[in-house]
Amino acid sequence: DELCQTRANANRMEQEKEANVETALNDLDDTKLKNELLLDEIANLNSDLQACRNSIDTQRGRYESNIASLSTELKSSSERFEAEKESFKSEWRHFQLLLKHLVDSIEGEVGVIELNSSSDSADLPDIASQLGTLIRLVGKKEESIL
């Protein structure tokens, strides 16, 4: 009876051992499958990450190119603006000199004036004052003609 009991225990232990081994093998298979799924997911994420990096690099290249182009355009525009500003200053000075000469001529102070004089603009009368004087003088000339 005891021998039967021992055999039964040994058989039960053998079955439990086999069940444990089978469970362990199943767990191992599950773990392998999970690892494979995780590796696939990591590969997909790495691929997505590389695509994002490539896109960012492409965008950066475009932005850098646009910035360089805009910088060149800004420099060119600034140079043109400065040239136009200097031209305007010169034309404005010329206009002021002509206006002064016209006022002086009407007032009877006719003299030779050098229009390209290098004298400072501060030497010229205020433009509003010059225009006011010109209007007043033209009005006097009209009255004397009538």
C-alpha positions in Angstrom: 0.0 0.0 0.0 2.8 2.3 0.9 4.6 1.4 -2.3 1.5 2.3 -4.3 1.2 5.5 -2.4 4.8 6.3 -3.2 4.4 5.4 -6.9 1.2 7.5 -7.0 3.1 10.4 -5.4 6.0 9.9 -7.8 3.6 9.8 -10.8 1.8 12.9 -9.5 5.1 14.7 -9.0 6.2 13.7 -12.5 2.9 15.0 -13.9 3.3 18.2 -12.0 6.8 18.5 -13.2 5.7 17.9 -16.8 2.9 20.4 -16.3 5.4 23.0 -14.9 7.7 22.4 -17.8 4.9 22.7 -20.3 3.7 25.9 -18.5 7.2 27.3 -18.6 7.6 26.4 -22.3 4.2 28.1 -23.0 5.3 31.1 -21.0 8.6 31.1 -22.9 6.7 31.0 -26.2 4.5 33.9 -25.1 7.5 35.9 -24.0 9.2 35.2 -27.4 6.0 36.3 -29.2 5.8 39.4 -27.1 9.5 40.2 -27.7 9.0 39.8 -31.5 6.0 42.1 -31.4 8.0 44.6 -29.4 10.9 44.3 -31.8 8.5 44.9 -34.7 7.0 47.9 -32.9 10.5 49.3 -32.2 11.5 48.8 -35.8 8.3 50.7 -36.9 9.0 53.5 -34.4 12.6 53.8 -35.6 11.4 54.0 -39.2 8.9 56.7 -38.3 11.6 58.5 -36.3 14.0 58.4 -39.3 11.2 59.7 -41.6 10.7 62.6 -39.2 14.4 63.4 -39.1 14.5 63.3 -42.9 11.5 65.6 -43.1 13.1 68.0 -40.5 16.4 68.0 -42.4 14.5 68.8 -45.6 12.6 71.6 -44.0 15.7 73.0 -42.3 17.4 73.1 -45.7 14.5 74.9 -47.2 14.4 77.4 -44.3 18.1 78.0 -44.5 17.9 78.5 -48.3 14.9 80.9 -47.8 16.8 82.8 -45.1 19.8 83.2 -47.3 17.7 84.4 -50.2 15.8 86.8 -48.0 19.1 88.1 -46.5 20.5 88.7 -50.0 17.2 90.4 -51.0 17.2 92.6 -47.9 20.8 93.6 -48.5 20.1 94.5 -52.1 16.9 96.4 -51.1 18.8 98.3 -48.3 21.5 99.3 -50.8 18.9 100.5 -53.3 17.1 102.4 -50.5 20.3 104.1 -49.4 21.1 105.1 -53.0 17.5 106.4 -53.4 17.8 108.3 -50.1 21.0 110.0 -51.2 19.4 110.8 -54.5 16.4 112.3 -52.8 18.6 114.3 -50.5 20.5 115.7 -53.5 17.3 116.5 -55.4 15.7 118.1 -52.3 18.8 120.3 -51.8 18.6 121.2 -55.5 14.9 122.1 -55.1 15.7 124.3 -52.0 18.5 126.1 -53.9 16.2 126.7 -56.9 13.4 128.0 -54.6 15.8 130.3 -52.8 17.1 131.6 -56.1 13.6 132.1 -57.3 12.6 134.0 -54.2 15.8 136.1 -54.3 15.2 136.9 -58.0 11.6 138.0 -57.4 12.7 140.2 -54.4 15.2 141.8 -56.8 18.3 140.3 -55.2 19.3 138.6 -58.4 22.7 137.1 -58.1 24.6 134.2 -59.4 23.9 131.0 -57.4 25.7 127.7 -57.8 23.1 125.0 -57.7 25.6 122.3 -56.9 27.0 124.3 -54.0 28.5 122.2 -51.2 27.2 124.5 -48.5 25.3 122.9 -45.7 21.5 122.6 -45.9 21.4 124.5 -42.6 22.5 127.6 -44.6 19.2 127.5 -46.6 16.1 129.2 -45.3 13.3 127.0 -43.9 11.2 125.6 -46.9 7.9 126.6 -45.4 9.2 130.2 -45.0 10.5 130.2 -48.5 7.2 129.0 -49.9 5.3 131.6 -47.9 7.6 134.3 -49.2 7.2 133.0 -52.7 3.4 133.1 -52.4 3.4 136.6 -51.0 5.8 137.8 -53.7 3.7 136.3 -56.5 0.6 137.9 -55.0 2.4 141.3 -55.0 3.5 140.8 -58.6 -0.1 140.0 -59.6 -1.4 143.1 -57.9 1.2 145.3 -59.6 0.3 143.8 -63.0 -3.4 144.4 -62.5 
